[in-house]
Amino acid sequence: MTADQLIATYFETGRPPDLPRDHFIDGRPAVAEAGDRMESFDPGRGVALADFAVGDAADVDRAVTSAVAGFGIWGATPPAQRCAILNEAARLMRAEAEQLSVVEALDSGKTLNEARDDIAGSARLLEYYAGAADKLDGRSVNLGNDNAAFTLREPVGVTAHIVPWNYPTSTLVRGIAPALAAGCSAVVKPAETTPFTALMIADLLVRAGLPAGVVNVVTGTGIAAGAPLVRDPRVRHVTITGSVATGVGVMQSVAPNVTGLTLELGGKSPLIAFGDADVDKVVDGALWAIFSNAGQICSAGSRLLVHRSIHAEVRDKLVIKARALRIGHGLRNPDMGAINSARHLAQIADHVENARKRGVEIVLGGTRVVDPDTGEGWFYAPTILDDLPESDDAVLREIFGPVLVIQVFDDEAEALTLANGTEFALAAGIYTKDISTALRMARRVDAGQVTVNDYWAGGIELPFGGNRKSGFGREKGLEGLEAYTRSKAVTLAV
């Protein structure tokens, strides 16, 4: 079915066709041991769209057991064959992109165009790591004597992937693609509000030639399914994207087993606009840095640090553009889609209401809204809070929604102090025409990735991850392979 047909079917029936609804274990759908089920909701309408299996420790045990057996097969598979299978998976993902995109938009609340970009990027991730699968070489070491020495790069074994709800497909693939390239197997626990694309992709991988058991998916809650997964001693590396509190809990859970860990956590990333910056570029950059995916992005540019000389002009132009953004159901392709859940919508609203009570100036938005076409759904208006002090709660805490905080600075030293003034250090954007200013700030700002004059510049070839409470470890780029391999030194006395 085409995207238009899928969308028409959904709006006519309230149910998308052919959704997978059970776990995916050992190469096929698997019902939950306890038989429990829960509903996933369409955020654009605020109604349930389908139910799915709720996993528990017994389901996790089955999945990890399957992954152990799968690793025995996949780890011994020739790298060139792993490369071919990952490339075939990328081909299938592109062939089935419209169905995956519709489900992604429907389940997460984002716009169809945003979902299409996510699927296209995920196919590219598979290709990128396919190209690395047969190049994970060791090195020959000169010990200065007649002994021969070399290193091997080996897969770590079974890996666990805890996937968030804001990017269900791309976050999944950026974790499992390098793991599979390295020869690891995987057990995936998608977020309970966005389970379906993970199940679809697991099936797609098997159809691409991946042996049964190499990728398994257990759906359900973090407490019932995620917790026993990360605690399982057979899991040798855990990759998780989530909140700081969740990350701390996972660190404590994996510690007894000395399990490897990649944490991608929160952010309060600054977009820094100097007085010489192109104002229109700053406005466009800031607009999409915070309102893409309704602000539900760990690396969103949620703080606009602007020089006093251009503050009023930037703010006023930004208000005009943000006010014009079209909000609506993601499948109708507006400018901005829905908030993923009623619970998260309430949290965003509480943040802004508390700011209002503190006397913060709200120059735009600050209210819950609905789809103007239907009067339904979980939406929050594009919101801008102006000229906040560095100690304000809205500056320091991650709101994770379409809420931009503006801070004003007078010189470079103050801009740097403000940029590094939170406990997060995930991303940063710098807008200036002065290359010296850009390079100085890029070196001094604490962030895992810095862009200049284009907030979303970069790509999958570059490492992604944060410092301090934004986490540790890197995904994407060649660095993304490091978590899934270990080095072994071999010396031969001759």
Secondary structure per residue as TSV (DSSP state, phi and psi in degrees):
chain	resnum	aa	ss	phi	psi
A	1	M	-	360.0	144.0
A	2	T	-	-75.9	168.0
A	3	A	H	-60.1	-42.3
A	4	D	H	-61.0	-40.3
A	5	Q	H	-67.5	-41.8
A	6	L	H	-62.5	-42.8
A	7	I	H	-66.7	-43.8
A	8	A	H	-62.2	-42.0
A	9	T	H	-61.3	-42.2
A	10	Y	H	-64.4	-47.9
A	11	F	H	-68.2	-24.5
A	12	E	H	-80.2	-38.1
A	13	T	H	-107.9	-20.3
A	14	G	S	78.4	6.6
A	15	R	S	-137.6	124.0
A	16	P	-	-71.9	143.3
A	17	P	T	-76.4	147.0
A	18	D	T	61.4	35.6
A	19	L	-	-75.8	136.2
A	20	P	-	-71.3	141.3
A	21	R	-	-131.1	1.1
A	22	D	S	-119.8	167.8
A	23	H	E	-56.6	165.3
A	24	F	E	-123.1	104.9
A	25	I	E	-132.6	132.2
A	26	D	T	58.4	38.8
A	27	G	T	85.3	9.6
A	28	R	E	-157.8	162.5
A	29	P	E	-60.3	145.4
A	30	A	E	-141.8	127.6
A	31	V	-	-72.1	154.8
A	32	A	-	-68.8	141.7
A	33	E	S	-55.9	-44.3
A	34	A	S	-84.3	-11.0
A	35	G	-	78.3	9.1
A	36	D	-	-78.3	151.9
A	37	R	E	-140.6	157.5
A	38	M	E	-142.3	166.7
A	39	E	E	-99.7	146.9
A	40	S	E	-109.2	143.8
A	41	F	E	-111.6	150.4
A	42	D	E	-86.6	107.1
A	43	P	T	-63.1	-27.9
A	44	G	T	-70.5	-17.6
A	45	R	T	-120.4	-19.8
A	46	G	T	73.9	27.4
A	47	V	E	-129.7	156.3
A	48	A	E	-68.0	139.5
A	49	L	E	-110.0	-24.5
A	50	A	E	-172.8	164.1
A	51	D	E	-111.2	167.7
A	52	F	E	-153.4	167.4
A	53	A	E	-69.8	141.5
A	54	V	-	-103.9	113.1
A	55	G	-	-83.0	160.2
A	56	D	-	-140.8	-168.6
A	57	A	H	-59.7	-34.7
A	58	A	H	-66.3	-40.9
A	59	D	H	-66.3	-41.0
A	60	V	H	-62.0	-41.6
A	61	D	H	-60.2	-43.2
A	62	R	H	-61.0	-42.6
A	63	A	H	-67.5	-42.8
A	64	V	H	-68.6	-39.5
A	65	T	H	-58.7	-42.7
A	66	S	H	-64.3	-40.0
A	67	A	H	-66.9	-34.7
A	68	V	H	-61.7	-47.2
A	69	A	H	-65.3	-40.3
A	70	G	H	-61.9	-38.0
A	71	F	H	-63.8	-37.2
A	72	G	H	-58.8	-33.0
A	73	I	H	-84.1	-50.0
A	74	W	H	-70.0	-38.0
A	75	G	T	-63.7	-25.8
A	76	A	T	-95.2	-0.5
A	77	T	S	-73.2	133.1
A	78	P	-	-55.0	137.6
A	79	P	H	-53.9	-38.3
A	80	A	H	-62.6	-32.6
A	81	Q	H	-72.7	-38.4
A	82	R	H	-59.7	-41.9
A	83	C	H	-57.9	-47.1
A	84	A	H	-63.5	-40.4
A	85	I	H	-68.2	-41.4
A	86	L	H	-65.6	-38.2
A	87	N	H	-65.7	-37.8
A	88	E	H	-66.3	-37.0
A	89	A	H	-62.6	-39.8
A	90	A	H	-62.7	-41.0
A	91	R	H	-62.5	-44.8
A	92	L	H	-64.0	-39.0
A	93	M	H	-63.1	-39.9
A	94	R	H	-68.3	-37.9
A	95	A	H	-65.9	-31.3
A	96	E	T	-108.1	21.5
A	97	A	H	-61.3	-38.0
A	98	E	H	-66.7	-42.4
A	99	Q	H	-64.9	-44.7
A	100	L	H	-61.7	-40.0
A	101	S	H	-66.2	-42.4
A	102	V	H	-62.1	-45.6
A	103	V	H	-65.1	-41.0
A	104	E	H	-61.4	-46.5
A	105	A	H	-65.1	-42.0
A	106	L	H	-65.4	-42.6
A	107	D	H	-79.8	-33.1
A	108	S	H	-93.5	-28.8
A	109	G	-	99.9	-9.8
A	110	K	-	-73.5	169.6
A	111	T	-	-73.4	157.8
A	112	L	H	-61.9	-39.4
A	113	N	H	-64.3	-39.6
A	114	E	H	-63.5	-41.8
A	115	A	H	-64.4	-40.8
A	116	R	H	-60.9	-41.5
A	117	D	H	-61.7	-39.4
A	118	D	H	-64.1	-42.3
A	119	I	H	-68.2	-42.6
A	120	A	H	-62.0	-42.4
A	121	G	H	-65.5	-34.0
A	122	S	H	-69.4	-39.0
A	123	A	H	-62.3	-40.1
A	124	R	H	-65.6	-37.4
A	125	L	H	-59.3	-43.8
A	126	L	H	-60.8	-42.4
A	127	E	H	-65.9	-42.2
A	128	Y	H	-60.0	-47.9
A	129	Y	H	-78.4	-23.8
A	130	A	H	-58.6	-40.4
A	131	G	H	-67.1	-19.9
A	132	A	H	-91.7	-16.9
A	133	A	H	-58.7	-37.2
A	134	D	T	-101.0	21.6
A	135	K	T	-128.3	14.9
A	136	L	-	-85.9	70.7
A	137	D	-	-90.7	156.1
A	138	G	-	-85.9	-160.6
A	139	R	-	-141.3	154.6
A	140	S	E	-88.5	135.9
A	141	V	E	-117.7	129.2
A	142	N	-	-89.7	109.2
A	143	L	-	-89.1	-3.1
A	144	G	S	81.4	14.1
A	145	N	S	-142.1	-166.9
A	146	D	S	-81.5	-5.8
A	147	N	-	-69.1	148.8
A	148	A	E	-102.6	134.0
A	149	A	E	-139.1	141.2
A	150	F	E	-154.2	166.0
A	151	T	E	-116.9	152.9
A	152	L	E	-118.6	144.4
A	153	R	E	-107.1	114.3
A	154	E	E	-112.8	148.6
A	155	P	E	-67.6	145.5
A	156	V	-	-74.8	-24.2
A	157	G	-	124.7	-137.8
A	158	V	E	-76.2	131.7
A	159	T	E	-119.3	150.2
A	160	A	E	-115.1	142.3
A	161	H	E	-131.8	113.2
A	162	I	E	-99.1	111.9
A	163	V	-	-103.9	135.1
A	164	P	-	-83.6	172.0
A	165	W	S	-88.0	-14.3
A	166	N	S	-79.9	-29.4
A	167	Y	S	-136.9	72.8
A	168	P	H	-62.1	-35.5
A	169	T	H	-87.7	-53.1
A	170	S	H	-66.4	-35.8
A	171	T	H	-69.8	-36.9
A	172	L	H	-59.4	-51.7
A	173	V	H	-70.7	-36.2
A	174	R	H	-66.3	-16.4
A	175	G	H	-92.2	-48.3
A	176	I	H	-78.5	-26.6
A	177	A	H	-62.2	-50.7
A	178	P	H	-67.2	-33.3
A	179	A	H	-62.0	-44.4
A	180	L	H	-68.7	-39.4
A	181	A	H	-59.2	-37.0
A	182	A	H	-76.4	-15.7
A	183	G	T	102.8	9.6
A	184	C	-	-83.2	163.0
A	185	S	E	-105.5	171.7
A	186	A	E	-146.4	145.7
A	187	V	E	-121.6	126.0
A	188	V	E	-110.7	134.7
A	189	K	E	-119.5	98.9
A	190	P	-	-73.4	162.9
A	191	A	-	-61.3	147.9
A	192	E	T	-70.5	-14.7
A	193	T	T	-93.6	-8.4
A	194	T	S	-142.6	68.2
A	195	P	-	-89.7	-16.2
A	196	F	H	-79.3	-40.9
A	197	T	H	-66.6	-31.0
A	198	A	H	-61.8	-41.5
A	199	L	H	-66.3	-39.6
A	200	M	H	-65.1	-40.6
A	201	I	H	-71.7	-35.9
A	202	A	H	-60.0	-43.7
A	203	D	H	-64.9	-41.3
A	204	L	H	-59.5	-41.2
A	205	L	H	-63.3	-40.2
A	206	V	H	-65.4	-41.7
A	207	R	H	-65.3	-24.2
A	208	A	T	-79.2	-8.9
A	209	G	T	116.3	0.9
A	210	L	-	-67.5	130.3
A	211	P	-	-61.0	148.3
A	212	A	T	-56.9	138.9
A	213	G	T	93.5	-13.9
A	214	V	S	-72.8	-38.7
A	215	V	E	-124.9	123.7
A	216	N	E	-124.9	147.9
A	217	V	E	-128.1	125.6
A	218	V	-	-117.3	118.8
A	219	T	-	-93.0	163.0
A	220	G	S	134.3	-162.1
A	221	T	-	-87.9	162.8
A	222	G	I	-65.0	-37.6
A	223	I	I	-69.4	-47.4
A	224	A	I	-79.3	-36.4
A	225	A	I	-113.0	-43.2
A	226	G	I	-65.9	-43.6
A	227	A	H	-61.9	-50.0
A	228	P	H	-65.8	-26.6
A	229	L	H	-66.4	-49.9
A	230	V	H	-72.2	-21.0
A	231	R	H	-84.3	-12.0
A	232	D	-	-66.9	124.3
A	233	P	T	-67.8	-14.4
A	234	R	T	-78.2	-14.9
A	235	V	E	-82.1	126.7
A	236	R	E	-104.4	-10.9
A	237	H	E	-153.6	138.2
A	238	V	E	-117.2	129.9
A	239	T	E	-116.6	124.4
A	240	I	E	-137.5	139.0
A	241	T	E	-116.3	125.8
A	242	G	-	-177.4	-163.5
A	243	S	-	-77.1	166.1
A	244	V	H	-61.1	-44.1
A	245	A	H	-60.7	-42.3
A	246	T	H	-64.5	-42.6
A	247	G	H	-61.2	-42.1
A	248	V	H	-63.0	-42.1
A	249	G	H	-62.5	-39.7
A	250	V	H	-67.9	-40.1
A	251	M	H	-56.7	-43.0
A	252	Q	H	-67.5	-34.3
A	253	S	H	-71.8	-37.2
A	254	V	H	-84.8	-16.1
A	255	A	G	-57.1	-44.9
A	256	P	G	-60.1	-27.4
A	257	N	G	-95.9	-0.8
A	258	V	T	50.6	49.8
A	259	T	-	-87.3	139.4
A	260	G	E	-63.3	155.7
A	261	L	E	-149.9	132.2
A	262	T	E	-116.9	122.1
A	263	L	E	-115.2	121.0
A	264	E	E	-117.1	107.2
A	265	L	-	-113.1	-141.0
A	266	G	-	-80.4	176.9
A	267	G	-	-154.9	155.9
A	268	K	-	-142.5	60.9
A	269	S	-	-74.4	136.7
A	270	P	E	-90.5	139.6
A	271	L	E	-108.0	114.7
A	272	I	E	-105.3	115.5
A	273	A	E	-111.5	112.9
A	274	F	-	-83.4	166.1
A	275	G	T	-62.8	-24.2
A	276	D	T	-91.1	2.5
A	277	A	S	-69.1	154.2
A	278	D	-	-71.2	112.2
A	279	V	H	-59.5	-42.3
A	280	D	H	-65.6	-36.7
A	281	K	H	-66.8	-38.6
A	282	V	H	-61.7	-45.5
A	283	V	H	-63.1	-48.1
A	284	D	H	-64.5	-41.5
A	285	G	H	-63.2	-45.9
A	286	A	H	-66.4	-36.2
A	287	L	H	-58.6	-50.8
A	288	W	H	-86.6	-17.3
A	289	A	H	-65.4	-28.9
A	290	I	H	-111.6	-28.2
A	291	F	H	-99.9	-7.0
A	292	S	G	-60.3	139.8
A	293	N	G	49.3	34.7
A	294	A	G	53.1	34.3
A	295	G	G	75.1	4.5
A	296	Q	-	-89.7	64.0
A	297	I	-	-138.2	129.0
A	298	C	T	-57.8	-38.6
A	299	S	T	-96.3	15.6
A	300	A	-	-55.2	144.3
A	301	G	-	-79.1	78.5
A	302	S	-	-86.3	-7.7
A	303	R	E	-124.0	122.4
A	304	L	E	-100.8	110.1
A	305	L	E	-97.6	112.9
A	306	V	E	-126.0	138.4
A	307	H	E	-65.2	143.8
A	308	R	H	-57.1	-32.5
A	309	S	H	-67.3	-22.8
A	310	I	H	-120.0	6.9
A	311	H	H	-56.2	-53.6
A	312	A	H	-64.4	-41.8
A	313	E	H	-64.9	-46.0
A	314	V	H	-62.3	-48.0
A	315	R	H	-58.9	-47.8
A	316	D	H	-65.7	-41.4
A	317	K	H	-67.2	-36.5
A	318	L	H	-67.0	-40.9
A	319	V	H	-59.9	-43.8
A	320	I	H	-61.6	-46.8
A	321	K	H	-68.5	-40.7
A	322	A	H	-68.0	-35.9
A	323	R	H	-64.5	-27.3
A	324	A	T	-84.9	-5.8
A	325	L	-	-63.6	134.6
A	326	R	-	-87.4	127.9
A	327	I	B	-109.0	141.7
A	328	G	-	174.3	-174.9
A	329	H	-	-59.7	134.5
A	330	G	G	-57.8	-34.0
A	331	L	G	-71.6	-12.6
A	332	R	G	-93.7	3.5
A	333	N	-	57.4	56.8
A	334	P	-	-76.7	-170.7
A	335	D	S	-77.8	-33.1
A	336	M	B	-141.5	133.7
A	337	G	-	-94.0	-154.8
A	338	A	-	-91.9	167.0
A	339	I	-	-81.6	140.8
A	340	N	S	-63.2	-31.7
A	341	S	-	-148.6	159.2
A	342	A	H	-63.1	-36.4
A	343	R	H	-62.9	-45.9
A	344	H	H	-69.7	-35.6
A	345	L	H	-58.2	-42.6
A	346	A	H	-64.0	-36.4
A	347	Q	H	-66.7	-41.6
A	348	I	H	-62.0	-46.6
A	349	A	H	-60.8	-38.3
A	350	D	H	-64.4	-42.1
A	351	H	H	-56.4	-48.7
A	352	V	H	-70.4	-38.5
A	353	E	H	-63.6	-39.7
A	354	N	H	-65.3	-36.3
A	355	A	H	-64.6	-40.8
A	356	R	H	-60.9	-41.7
A	357	K	H	-65.5	-28.5
A	358	R	T	-79.8	-5.6
A	359	G	T	91.2	14.0
A	360	V	-	-66.0	138.8
A	361	E	E	-79.5	117.1
A	362	I	E	-101.3	105.6
A	363	V	E	-89.8	-9.8
A	364	L	E	-157.6	141.5
A	365	G	-	73.7	-136.5
A	366	G	-	86.5	21.5
A	367	T	S	-141.0	152.6
A	368	R	E	-73.1	147.6
A	369	V	E	-137.9	177.1
A	370	V	-	-128.9	169.5
A	371	D	-	-61.4	119.7
A	372	P	T	-64.7	-20.7
A	373	D	T	-79.9	-29.3
A	374	T	T	-124.5	-17.2
A	375	G	S	73.9	15.6
A	376	E	-	-116.6	174.0
A	377	G	S	96.3	171.8
A	378	W	-	-110.6	98.2
A	379	F	E	-130.8	151.7
A	380	Y	E	-131.5	134.4
A	381	A	-	-65.0	144.2
A	382	P	-	-53.2	128.0
A	383	T	E	-128.8	137.9
A	384	I	E	-130.4	125.1
A	385	L	E	-107.1	126.8
A	386	D	E	-106.4	141.4
A	387	D	S	54.7	58.7
A	388	L	-	-91.9	145.6
A	389	P	-	-72.9	158.4
A	390	E	T	-66.4	-16.9
A	391	S	T	-92.4	-2.7
A	392	D	-	-68.9	145.4
A	393	D	H	-60.1	-35.5
A	394	A	H	-69.2	-21.9
A	395	V	H	-80.4	-37.9
A	396	L	H	-89.1	-26.3
A	397	R	S	-105.2	145.5
A	398	E	-	-78.4	117.5
A	399	I	-	-87.5	-33.2
A	400	F	-	59.1	51.4
A	401	G	S	-161.0	-174.5
A	402	P	S	-79.6	59.7
A	403	V	E	-128.5	113.0
A	404	L	E	-100.8	133.7
A	405	V	E	-106.9	127.1
A	406	I	E	-102.6	131.1
A	407	Q	E	-123.0	144.6
A	408	V	E	-111.4	136.5
A	409	F	E	-130.1	162.6
A	410	D	S	-110.7	-22.6
A	411	D	S	-152.2	174.6
A	412	E	H	-62.9	-39.2
A	413	A	H	-62.9	-41.5
A	414	E	H	-68.2	-37.9
A	415	A	H	-60.2	-41.4
A	416	L	H	-66.9	-41.4
A	417	T	H	-61.0	-45.1
A	418	L	H	-65.5	-42.5
A	419	A	H	-59.9	-39.7
A	420	N	T	-94.3	18.2
A	421	G	-	-91.9	12.8
A	422	T	S	-121.6	174.7
A	423	E	S	-82.4	-2.7
A	424	F	E	-98.3	157.9
A	425	A	E	-158.6	67.2
A	426	L	S	-99.7	-59.6
A	427	A	E	-140.3	164.8
A	428	A	E	-155.6	145.1
A	429	G	E	-121.3	142.7
A	430	I	E	-125.7	130.2
A	431	Y	E	-119.7	113.7
A	432	T	-	-165.4	155.0
A	433	K	S	-92.5	-5.5
A	434	D	-	-95.9	111.2
A	435	I	H	-64.4	-32.4
A	436	S	H	-65.7	-43.0
A	437	T	H	-61.8	-43.8
A	438	A	H	-61.0	-44.8
A	439	L	H	-69.1	-40.1
A	440	R	H	-61.0	-47.5
A	441	M	H	-66.8	-39.5
A	442	A	H	-60.6	-35.8
A	443	R	H	-75.8	-34.0
A	444	R	H	-93.7	-25.8
A	445	V	S	-71.2	139.3
A	446	D	-	-89.2	106.1
A	447	A	-	-162.9	153.5
A	448	G	S	-76.3	-25.0
A	449	Q	E	-149.0	138.9
A	450	V	E	-128.3	134.3
A	451	T	E	-121.7	155.5
A	452	V	E	-124.1	122.7
A	453	N	S	64.2	16.3
A	454	D	-	-165.2	103.7
A	455	Y	T	-61.4	-38.3
A	456	W	T	-97.4	23.0
A	457	A	-	-65.2	163.6
A	458	G	-	106.3	-164.4
A	459	G	-	180.0	-170.6
A	460	I	T	-69.6	-15.7
A	461	E	T	-74.7	-12.6
A	462	L	S	-103.6	145.1
A	463	P	-	-68.5	148.1
A	464	F	B	-130.9	132.3
A	465	G	-	165.0	173.0
A	466	G	-	-122.3	177.9
A	467	N	E	-118.7	170.9
A	468	R	E	49.7	-132.4
A	469	K	T	-79.1	5.7
A	470	S	T	-85.6	-2.7
A	471	G	E	112.2	-165.4
A	472	F	E	-153.9	163.4
A	473	G	S	88.1	162.3
A	474	R	-	-130.1	139.6
A	475	E	B	-114.4	165.6
A	476	K	S	66.6	169.2
A	477	G	T	62.3	179.8
A	478	L	G	-64.6	-26.9
A	479	E	G	-61.3	-26.2
A	480	G	G	-65.0	-17.0
A	481	L	G	-80.7	-20.7
A	482	E	G	-63.1	-35.0
A	483	A	G	-67.1	-22.2
A	484	Y	G	-105.6	5.1
A	485	T	E	-128.0	156.2
A	486	R	E	-131.1	151.8
A	487	S	E	-99.3	134.9
A	488	K	E	-122.0	128.5
A	489	A	E	-95.4	133.0
A	490	V	E	-124.2	127.7
A	491	T	E	-125.9	133.0
A	492	L	E	-116.5	119.0
A	493	A	-	-77.0	122.9
A	494	V	-	-122.3	360.0
